[in-house]
Amino acid sequence: MEGTCCPSYTIRLKATDFYPSKEQARIYKKMQRFLDDTTSVKKFESSKQKENSCRGLLKLSGNDSITKMTALSTKESSASTCENMCNENDILHSLANIINSAVSTLFVSYTAHLPKAVVKKVTCQAKKKLVEISEDLVYTSSIAFQIAAAIRRSQSTDETIKCRESELLDLNATTIAEQLACLVKEHELPSELLIKACNGHLNFYSATKKRSSEFIDLKESMQASRGNRGNTKRICSADSNAILPQKRRKLEIRMNRSSFDQEEFALYRRYQIKVHDDKPEKVTVGSYKRFLVDTPIVFVPPVSGDNTIPPCGFGSFHQQYLIDGKLVAVGVVDVLPRCLSSKYLFWDPDFAFLSLGKYSALQEINWVKETQNHCPSLQYYYLGYYIHSCNKMRYKAAYRPSELLCPLRYQWVPFEVARPLLDRTPYVILSDSLDVKDCAMSPKLPNPVENLGPDFHDSSPMEDLSDEDEEEDEEVGFHYEDSDTGVEDESNLAATNALNVADSRAYDVGDIVLDVNGSCVKFKDIEKVFGPLERRIISKLESQLQRFVEVVGNELAGRMVYSLG
């Protein structure tokens, strides 16, 4: 692993310890806004792009930039006003056409010329003048009065009237308005409007405002009846899901066992080609099956009453995300006794604005939390591999508090501890920093001097130090480079390779890892962890490490742990 340019570390998260960041909370809100919104996907996406472009303008600086931004804001405001007016006119024109169609149906045999409908918007001033007008009223038409007047004029000339319904023999504005309202209801009205005949007028109400006002009225009545503000808040929050209007879009998440599905493959193929620029001829059914369908994990079905197995069982699964029945994303996961492991996710490029990759991770974390009620052993969420130098993988560490697996000792290390180390070098033995930190924080850890004892040099498999060596060591002191290894007899010098001796003396023994009472610490950090030690002990230990390097070589010495007890 240390030989690769981009070392990959296994990353996991304990689901119950997870706390979402502000950005992750915004991902949830963005999805909720999309589900509640009534506009099309393209309109929603374009509105988000406009919002992002407006945010980008805030990065401009200087008076000239501010002037440009002000002019652009004025221009956009004018354009927005024109757009709203155009939409308003379209709605009025559409409603007038629907009413005219209903009039033609109602008076199918009427030969005289009937007036065309005109729909007007109800202004705020008109609502204030007439208290009985509902706040939900948006548009109105008085076509029924005009038709009644036209019929009366034709009756004065003894013109016969043939109507489709016998109820229209009593021709007055109220009756005509009620009949027209019934016919208009058969048409699909724009902008969530509701029609109602009122005293001869055709009134159009906003369905959204009506539902909101009904909810507010009901909430106020509950508050008045309870009289207890705290209790009312709890009741309203508990019942709000049943009272609020239904969402315009429905999100459904299905957990299916891993198997080939043609719809999933079509989505995967589109995702790979459009997002990852894969060549179409490379994205085949066979490669897809090998990558995401075939699995070595044996499926374990759930057992009724057994809380050691989750309701879906153990095995490989495909989590399907559907919006109004349309497949928009698929998460490939493994459900194991202790964790949910996320393997891959592919999504519809048309829904890229929803950040489905980040949203699915949040959903999978919630799945682990909920499944713990049925299977307590299932606690962790694995996000696959983490490469610190890859910007596209940095988002994995944003799900906190996460842990990375040490590639040497297979110990889990908090990401906050590992991050500064990975910033300096791609490959790190993560558990080294963890052991040093634990040793520093543990006051009960025995001092290594107790293990070494007065005859510390005798415990080494190397040669014993002579008295001359001890005196020389005391003069030289504690250092890491170019340290003297002591005087050896001529027989040993002849038996030792001169090159290895020179290399070992140049080697920085301070980086050698020591095993002290089961704790790993580098030689140069031993006094930082255990406190000041006698110079004699340090010198002897340094001499032994130099001889250790002579025996095993520089490369192997850097990969081994030197045990002291």
Buried (B, 14 or more C-beta within 10 A) or exposed (E): EEEEEEBBBBBBBBBEEBEBEEEBEEBBEBBEEBBEBEEEBEEBBEEBEEEEEEEEEEEEEEEEEEEEBEEBEEEBEEEEEEEEEEEEEEBBEBBBBBBBBBBEEBBEEBEEEBEEBEBEEBEEEEBEEEEEBBEBBBBBBBBBBBBBEBBEEBEEEEEEBEBEEEEBEEBBBBBBBBBBBBBBEEBEBBBBBBBBBBEBBBBBBBBBBBBBBEBEEEBEEBBEEBEEEEEBEEBBEEBEEEEEBEEEBEBEBEBEEBEEBEEBBEBBBBBBBEEEEBEEEEBEEEEBBEEBBEBEBEBBEBEEEEEBBBEBBBBBBBBBBBBEEBBBBBBBBBBBEEBBBBBEBBBBEBBEBBBBBBBBBBBBBEBBBEBBEBBEBBBBBBBBBBBBEEEEBEBBBBBBEBBBBBBBBEBBBBBEBBEEBBEEEBBBBBBBBBBBBBBBEEEEBEEBBEEBEEEBBEEBEBBEBEEEBBEBBEEBEBBBEEBBBBEBEEEEEEEBEEEBBEBBBEBEBBEBBBBBBEBBBBBBBBEEBBEEBEBEBBBBBBBBBBBBBBEBEBEEBBEEEBEBB
